[in-house]
Amino acid sequence: MPELPEVEITARLLDRELAGRRVASALAPGINALKTFDPPLSALEGRRIAAVRRRGKNLIVDFDQDGPPLALLIHLMSAGRLQLFDKFAGPRDRTSRLLVRIEPETAQDGTLELRLREFGSKQAAWVKLLDASELEQDEALAKLGPEAWPDPGSAKELAELLDAPRPLHALLRDQRTIAGIGRSWVDEILWEARLSPYKRGSDLDVQEAERLREAIVSVLGGAIEHYERTISLPIPDKLPMPLRIHRHEGEPCPRCGEELRAVHFEDYVIAYCPTDQTEGRVLKDRRLSRLLK
Ligand SMILES: [Zn+2]
């Protein structure tokens, strides 16, 4: 599940390689992940890539002003990857959703193909080719809250942002409230801040908001630094997420040694340390209670 750190490292690595390069051709094979039809993908032919960047969990490819202003907006959803290969995808590759072939700059340049791939049975990842002037108004970007990283604002600003009678775990994952955090990193952030996943946003005091602000910056920033050291192009299918709490239930807490616990929901799991986060209370695990009925 790519979240802010995974999308950020993807944008950085692709930008370093692709900024300034020209598109030879673009197509969306098989199941059509392309959600727009005007302008057509062929409008990208011959266009120079200006930058690859991130907004929330979205990837944006900007094109140079050497033609009509265009931008590709991409969402990886839960199982997508945007990767750069030095071979073209084979005709039987069923994971490809978008293929952008890059023109060689010099005679020595080899083949280069930017590929949106998706793993698993769900087809959810999507692409939009937009007029650049319409990018910010697109529904995927228009309703996004402020970026969680590098600066989620002061403790006071963050407390105001989260001032709602909803659990922190839900608020922090709500992209309209704050952009970039999902099911994996929220557990790491709340553990780092020693806050209960069920504490209401409106109940945060100033000190807690400050701890949360520091945790958001250090956890997400630390993950990006980790990826800078460990990930390179083409960008691996499976990202080595440096998680310590999420998916670690049953293991000792890295801080206090207490057993990490979890609450299971249909499509996600909350992991936490009872000693550090819930005053020693073990939260009711709905999955277990349902199984026991
Ligand atoms: Zn602990």
Residues whose N, C-alpha, C, O or C-beta is under 5 A from the ligand:
A	BS01	ZN	C253 R255 C256 G257 E258 C273 T275 D276
